[in-house]
């Protein structure tokens, strides 16, 4: 795994070099400023597989560097780990919004550094193996029919403002749980029947629709500070800051209006009439740290339960007996 | 086995840290004089904060927990002050505590060199 490490403190660079060597990560390039890092990225032959960026550096800081790297097409989903002493919530929010995948605070807990980088290494290897197995996969697959693996995939909708990768959203929650969760909520959104609707569609059409829903969610949430991710299939999850006044029902109505205005269609121009369901938000302030990690999954479960309730309600109201007796 | 490898890896960085520490110590001592004289307080405070930030990021990982905590506390003081030209009353006591801990960290390692460089300065 080729790693680029950027920190203005040579002692940190020496420390990371030694610490990573212990777990066999020796292909490390070090830079002492963001501008030097950008030059290095520009001139490198083989691309980097992972970035470790300090936040507070003279000149361009690590968050600005993260944005710059994310704007490079080849590094849209490459893991970027912030290595920083800045544990304030505002820095964490800005770093993840800029595209950070994970966040390690100084002073380092070496076991944690090793565990996080091992996880990233396995993710990088998994992605490499997928590319090796089928180098034209991205072109060929987009035209083929949607398979279950496509439905299970948590898409990287990083071009949609506020959307980050699902794993990054999990890491974000775990990081902010170390400071304050007051006013922080998770909320799930599901699009019932999306999977069955797209079962015989192309991967491209399916992914475009997911991106359209993400756009609509981002636009509707816009007045709030949030980060969101695709959770696979027709499932989305959001983390809201200052979400005390968030009302699921109002948001759902606004989201439906937004989707209606977008006038979504299938490739053959048939109208797409899928309606999202929003679950009740989960307040994280009172959750135990163990529950924080599962709050994204639980938020989606809440939305699924709401969708199920609505489905049952609809089927009851349309039952022949009820219609016969005017109920 | 792995603990042993980590310990020797950290020892190498710790040596480097202690080699660099006299430079930070002298810089902080000069900045302390600047604060005492009331010269360019804003710049001095910013510089103190930057050095403290660096020390807080590395010291504790390398086994200097007290030094790391003192640096972290000092950094917080320099960033949370309300006015750029008025420094918190407790800045100098915090800075002195950090300077003392830096000298303690250096004592067994490079006391003689520190003393001679201070004389030369």
Interface residues (C-beta under 8 A of the other chain):
Chain A: X9 X10 X11 X12 X14 X15 X18 X19 X21 X22 X56 X84 X85 X106 X107 X108 X110
Chain B: X2 X5 X6 X9 X10 X12 X13 X16 X17 X20 X53 X54 X56 X57 X58 X59 X60 X61 X62 X68 X72 X75
